Amino acid sequence: MASIRLYAAAVFAVLSSACAGPVTAAPPATAPPVGSAPPPAPSVAPPAGAAAPPRRAPPPRARPGAVAAGSVEPAWTPPIVHTLAVFTVTRSVEAVLWPDPFADFRLERWGYHYGEAFTKPPLFDADQPAFRWDHDPWPINVIGHGLLGSEIYFRARSCRFGVPAAVAFAIAGTHLWEYGYEANGVRPSALDLVYTPLAGALLGELRYVTWRAAGSIESAPARVLARALVDPFGEIERGAGVFDC
């Protein structure tokens, strides 16, 4: 009886192992090499019928050539070259209209006048009528120097100078005119040194505001005409591609 039970247990063990199939041992876990990237995580597909996650919109792209306000640096070359050209032409016209003293190119006369300019105070004759304190006619002092100062100031403003910088540029240009271009013929004028940048800033800022407002005119011919009336020399320079401001 005992032998029958042992035989039955052996048969039962063989049948059980046959039904379970072959058993494969799991390979031992090995650590990844040092410095290697971890294996990618398995992707999980969203369940059927689920809405796809919203995609983040790309940031807006700036327009080509668009620059944030206040980040544009002033351009120095156009106002400097423009001012020197205006001074040269004006000084040449003076030599034609008033040969004495502006057409006297003798070096000894230039030396005398420059020496007088830098050793004496600017000319101011209080006995003369108003705006003739330097012995010049009042239209030249009031209109001529006002327009000259506004041209210096406006060119700086149109080339992205702020108001204080444009005023300083007009003051520097006035001193260059009085002590550089004209001092070889006449003594610097105290009236011109003060009035030219002051009147130039007031008139030049009015020109600048008008010039900016004309830029919003939709009609191209009307826009060019309006800006040319306010800034004729600048429009010629920009139209010829010499400068961009």
Buried (B, 14 or more C-beta within 10 A) or exposed (E): EEEEEEEEEEEEEEEEEEEEEEEEEEEEEEEEEEEEEEEEEEEEEEEEEEEEEEEEEEEEEEEEEEEEEEEEEBBEEBBBBBBEEBBEEBBEEBBEEEEEBBEBEEEEEBEEBBEBBEEEEBBEEEEBEEBBBBEBEBEBBBEBBBBBBBBBBBBBBBBBBEBEEBBBBBBBBBBBBBBBBBBBBBBBBBBBBBBBBBBBBBBBBEBBEBBEEBEEBEEEEEBBEBBBEBBEBBBEBBEEEEBEB
